Amino acid sequence: MAIEIKVPMLPESVADATVSAWHKKVGDAVKRDENLVDLETDKVVLEVPATDDGVITAIHFEPGSTVTAGQVLATIEAGAAAKSAEPAKTAEKSAEPAKTTAPAKATTEAVSGPAARRVAAEHDIDVSKVEGTGRGGRVTKEDVVKVTTQSTSSSASVSMVATGNRHEQRVPMSRLRARIAERLVESQQTAAILTTFNEINMGPVMELRKKYKDAFEKRHGVRLGFMSFFTKAVVEALKRFPAVNGSIDGNDVVYHGYCDVGIAVSSPRGLVVPVLRNAESMSLADIERSIGEYGEKAKDGKLTVEEMTGGTFTISNGGVFGSLLSTPIINPPQSAILGMHKIEERPVVENGQIVIRPMMYVALSYDHRIIDGRESVSFLVTVKDMIEDPARLLLDV
């Protein structure tokens, strides 16, 4: 019995998707719930599984094709075995004989991770031909990236131009990268963005973390990091300065009575911002646990649209990459974003004496249409005070 594999219902506000990578070919045997194809939207990557055991008899859209909800991606002959597959009947190569490669493909799936497969798909690289350096020969993301720099592929989606020893590679933007570019330009063009700076002595928090990190991890099962302290400090500052937690909607200003804090996370596909819902009600352990889970999901491309939708304020930590100072760009329709940076020992003056302290520059970019200079500076000073004296977070002072 022929079964159609269709594009699933797409997330709200997503009109279409791009076929990113097929994990099976015509003639391959598939099992129920096995991932057949990745669909990339401007927000997330969707996996489309097989609905029954059988053999793929037709693939109707090649990688790079744009599809919409309900369109037929492939056809499966339910209950068939790979050896009995009919000649391939793809949309463009109906005369090409089917190839029984299920065992080899299964091996490829077993030794390459999702991140490696997605990078390979973006650069039109056959991951089965990449030499794996991971444990047991597993193909890692780094293995695929290495191949992209050596590739001389002449496919339609990737082109190489060589003149002597000078090489250029033209690769289409992923939908996520294109969406990021669109939103950043939108933010720059529609908001009156200003940035105010300050510096924070991280010594008190570092001492507190050093003293309690083992007990914290033993009790809660997660490591105690700096992000949870900054999130708690930001929440307190948002309560005191509600305009920073607001947004502009037409001619109205919307003041949010909750703190949904977005945490910028780097992923193989680009920057994503999952949201900590009702962060004002979360403990340090809750925050650390959620950030850890989001980080793993981002790495594997498993974040959902719901997890990245909304947010009333964003925190971005460029310090993990070594950034000493930056001016972060607001994530619309939000009105402000906090940028954390690298901790570096610097000489500072305390009580008339020069001392060495672990210092961090922090930056608050804000929309001047809704937030005044006094509010922005006071907000950042509040965050500074909370971090430099963590007891304030407990005493609410």
C-alpha positions in Angstrom: 0.0 0.0 0.0 1.4 3.4 -1.0 1.6 5.9 1.8 2.3 9.6 1.3 4.7 11.4 3.5 3.5 15.0 3.7 4.9 18.3 5.0 3.6 18.6 8.6 1.7 21.7 9.8 4.2 24.5 10.1 4.5 26.6 13.2 2.4 29.8 13.4 3.8 32.7 11.4 5.9 30.3 9.3 4.6 30.2 5.7 6.9 27.6 4.1 10.0 25.5 4.7 13.1 24.5 2.7 14.0 20.8 2.2 17.4 20.8 4.0 18.6 17.2 3.7 17.3 13.7 2.9 18.5 10.9 5.1 17.1 8.2 2.8 17.1 7.6 -1.0 14.6 6.0 -3.3 14.8 2.2 -2.8 15.9 2.5 0.9 14.1 0.6 3.5 12.7 2.7 6.3 11.2 2.0 9.7 8.3 3.6 11.4 9.3 6.9 13.2 12.7 7.0 11.5 13.7 10.5 10.4 13.5 10.8 6.6 14.1 14.4 5.9 15.0 17.7 7.6 12.9 20.8 6.8 14.4 24.1 7.6 12.3 27.2 8.5 13.5 30.6 9.4 13.2 29.6 13.1 13.7 25.8 13.6 14.6 22.6 11.8 11.7 20.1 11.6 12.3 16.3 11.3 9.7 14.4 9.2 9.5 10.7 10.2 8.2 7.7 8.4 4.7 6.7 9.4 5.1 3.0 8.6 7.8 0.4 7.8 8.4 0.0 4.1 10.5 1.2 1.1 10.7 4.7 -0.4 9.4 4.5 -3.9 9.5 8.3 -4.8 11.0 11.5 -3.5 9.1 14.6 -4.9 11.3 17.5 -3.7 15.1 17.7 -3.9 17.2 19.6 -1.2 16.8 23.3 -1.6 13.1 23.1 -2.7 10.5 25.3 -1.0 7.5 23.4 0.4 4.3 24.2 2.2 2.2 22.4 4.7 0.4 19.4 3.2 2.6 18.9 0.2 3.7 15.3 -0.5 7.4 14.9 0.2 7.8 11.2 -0.6 5.9 8.0 -1.1 6.5 4.8 0.8 5.3 1.3 -0.1 4.3 0.0 3.3 5.5 -3.5 4.2 7.8 -3.8 1.2 11.4 -4.8 1.5 14.4 -3.0 0.1 15.3 -5.8 -2.3 11.8 -5.6 -3.9 11.9 -1.9 -4.5 10.7 -0.8 -7.9 12.8 1.4 -10.2 13.3 4.9 -8.8 10.4 7.3 -9.5 11.6 10.6 -8.3 10.1 13.7 -9.8 13.1 14.3 -12.0 14.7 10.9 -12.5 11.9 8.4 -13.0 14.0 6.2 -15.2 17.0 5.8 -12.9 17.1 2.3 -11.3 16.7 2.1 -7.5 19.7 1.3 -5.4 19.5 -0.8 -2.3 21.7 1.1 0.1 19.8 0.8 3.3 22.6 -0.9 5.3 25.2 1.6 4.2 22.9 4.6 5.0 22.0 3.2 8.3 25.7 3.0 9.2 26.1 6.7 8.1 23.2 7.7 10.4 24.8 5.8 13.3 28.2 7.6 13.0 27.2 11.2 12.3 25.5 13.6 14.7 22.7 16.0 13.9 25.0 19.0 13.9 27.4 17.3 11.4 24.5 16.4 9.1 23.0 19.9 9.1 26.4 21.5 8.3 26.9 18.9 5.6 23.5 19.7 4.1 24.1 23.4 4.1 27.3 22.9 2.1 25.9 20.1 -0.1 28.4 17.5 1.2 27.7 13.8 1.4 28.3 13.0 5.0 28.9 9.3 4.2 32.1 10.3 2.4 33.5 12.3 5.3 36.2 10.7 7.3 35.2 10.7 11.0 37.6 11.5 13.7 35.3 11.1 16.7 34.9 8.1 18.9 34.3 4.9 16.9 34.8 6.8 13.6 31.9 9.2 14.3 31.7 12.1 12.0 31.7 15.3 13.9 30.8 18.9 13.0 34.5 19.8 12.9 35.1 17.0 10.3 32.4 18.4 8.0 33.7 22.0 8.4 37.2 20.8 7.5 35.8 19.3 4.3 34.0 22.5 3.4 37.2 24.4 3.2 38.7 21.7 0.9 35.6 21.2 -1.2 35.7 21.8 -5.0 32.1 20.9 -5.5 30.5 22.3 -8.6 26.9 21.8 -7.6 24.2 24.4 -8.1 24.0 25.3 -4.4 27.8 25.6 -3.8 30.3 27.0 -6.3 34.1 27.3 -6.1 36.2 29.7 -8.0 39.9 29.2 -8.0 42.5 31.7 -9.4 46.0 30.4 -8.7 46.1 29.8 -5.0 43.2 32.2 -4.2 39.9 30.4 -3.6 36.3 31.7 -3.2 33.3 29.7 -2.2 29.7 30.8 -2.7 27.2 29.2 -0.4 23.5 30.2 -0.1 22.4 31.7 3.2 20.5 29.3 5.5 17.0 30.4 6.2 17.9 31.0 9.9 20.9 33.2 8.9 18.7 35.1 6.4 16.1 35.7 9.1 18.7 36.8 11.6 20.0 39.3 9.1 16.5 40.6 8.4 15.7 41.1 12.0 19.0 42.8 12.8 18.5 45.3 9.9 14.9 45.8 11.0 16.1 46.6 14.5 18.7 49.1 13.3 16.3 50.9 11.0 13.2 51.1 13.2 14.5 51.7 16.8 16.4 54.7 18.2 19.2 52.6 19.6 21.7 53.9 22.1 24.1 52.0 24.3 25.3 52.8 27.9 28.2 51.1 29.5 29.4 50.2 33.0 31.9 47.8 34.6 31.3 45.3 37.4 33.6 43.9 40.0 33.0 40.1 39.6 35.0 39.3 42.7 32.1 38.9 45.2 30.1 36.6 42.8 33.2 34.6 42.0 33.9 34.1 45.7 30.3 33.0 46.4 30.4 30.6 43.5 33.7 29.2 44.5 32.4 28.6 48.1 29.1 26.9 47.2 29.5 25.5 43.7 30.2 21.9 44.9 27.3 21.9 47.3 25.0 23.6 44.7 25.8 21.0 42.1 25.3 18.1 44.6 22.0 19.5 45.7 20.5 20.6 42.4 22.4 18.5 39.8 23.5 21.5 37.8 26.6 23.7 37.8 26.4 27.2 39.3 27.3 29.7 36.6 27.3 33.5 36.2 24.3 33.6 33.9 21.9 32.8 36.7 23.2 35.7 38.8 22.8 38.1 35.9 19.4 36.8 35.1 18.2 37.4 38.7 19.8 40.8 38.8 18.1 41.7 35.5 14.7 40.6 36.7 15.1 42.8 39.8 16.1 45.8 37.6 13.2 45.1 35.3 10.8 45.3 38.2 12.2 48.7 39.2 12.3 50.1 35.7 9.3 48.7 33.8 9.9 50.7 30.7 13.0 48.5 30.0 10.6 45.5 30.1 8.2 47.2 27.7 7.7 47.3 24.0 6.2 49.6 21.4 3.1 48.4 19.5 2.0 51.0 17.0 1.2 54.1 19.0 1.0 52.2 22.2 3.5 51.2 24.8 3.0 47.7 26.2 4.3 47.2 29.8 4.7 43.5 30.6 3.8 42.3 34.1 6.2 39.4 33.7 9.8 38.8 32.9 10.4 36.5 29.9 14.1 36.7 29.6 15.8 35.5 26.3 19.2 34.0 26.6 21.3 34.3 23.4 22.8 30.9 22.5 25.2 30.0 19.8 24.2 27.0 17.6 25.7 25.3 14.5 22.9 27.1 12.5 23.5 30.5 14.0 22.4 32.6 17.0 19.2 31.5 18.6 17.4 33.1 21.6 15.4 30.6 23.7 13.2 32.3 26.4 13.1 31.7 30.2 9.4 32.1 30.9 8.4 33.9 34.1 12.1 34.3 35.1 10.9 36.3 38.1 9.6 33.0 39.6 12.7 30.9 38.9 15.5 30.0 41.3 19.2 30.1 40.4 19.0 26.3 40.0 15.9 26.6 37.7 17.7 29.1 35.6 20.9 27.1 35.3 19.0 23.9 34.5 16.9 25.6 31.8 19.9 27.3 30.2 21.7 23.9 30.1 18.8 22.2 28.4 18.4 25.0 25.9 22.1 24.8 25.1 21.9 21.1 24.3 18.8 21.5 22.2 20.4 24.4 20.3 23.4 22.2 19.6 21.2 19.4 18.3 18.8 21.7 16.4 15.9 20.6 18.7 14.6 24.0 19.9 11.0 24.5 19.1 9.4 27.7 17.9 7.5 28.1 21.1 10.8 28.0 23.1 12.2 30.9 21.0 9.0 33.0 20.6 8.3 36.1 22.7 10.6 37.4 25.3 10.6 40.8 26.9 14.3 41.3 27.4 17.5 39.6 26.2 20.9 38.8 27.7 23.8 38.1 25.4 27.2 36.8 26.7 29.9 37.6 24.2 32.5 37.0 26.9 32.4 33.3 26.3 34.1 34.0 23.0 36.6 36.5 24.4 34.7 39.8 23.6 35.9 42.6 25.9 33.3 45.2 24.8 30.5 45.4 22.3 27.2 47.1 21.5 24.6 44.4 21.3 21.6 44.9 18.9 18.1 44.9 20.3 15.9 41.8 19.5 12.6 43.4 18.3 10.0 44.0 19.5 11.9 44.2 22.7 13.3 47.5 23.9 16.6 46.6 25.5 19.4 44.0 25.6 22.2 43.4 28.1 25.6 42.5 26.8 28.0 40.6 29.1 31.7 40.4 28.3 35.0 38.8 29.2 36.2 38.9 32.8 39.6 40.4 33.0 41.8 41.5 35.9 42.4 45.2 35.8 43.7 47.9 38.2 40.9 49.8 39.9 40.9 52.4 42.7 39.2 51.5 46.0 39.3 53.8 48.9 42.2 55.7 47.4 44.2 52.6 46.7 45.0 50.9 43.4 44.0 47.2 43.6 43.6 44.4 41.0 40.0 43.1 40.6 38.3 40.7 38.1 36.3 43.2 36.1 33.6 42.8 33.4 32.4 45.5 31.1 28.6 45.4 30.6 26.6 47.2 27.9 22.9 48.0 27.8 21.5 48.8 24.3 18.1 50.4 24.5 15.4 52.0 22.4 15.4 55.7 23.3 11.8 56.0 22.0 10.5 54.3 25.1 13.5 54.4 27.6 15.1 57.6 28.8 18.8 58.0 29.5 18.1 58.2 33.3 16.2 54.9 33.3 18.8 53.1 31.2 21.7 54.2 33.3 19.9 53.5 36.5 18.9 50.0 35.2 22.5 49.1 34.5 23.7 50.5 37.9 21.1 48.3 39.6 22.4 45.2 37.8 25.9 46.3 38.8 24.9 46.7 42.5 23.2 43.3 42.6 26.2 41.5 41.1 28.8 43.3 43.3 26.7 42.6 46.4 24.8 39.3 45.8 23.2 39.5 49.2 20.9 42.2 47.7 19.3 39.5 45.6 18.2 37.7 48.7 17.3 40.8 50.8 15.5 42.6 47.9 17.4 45.8 48.6 
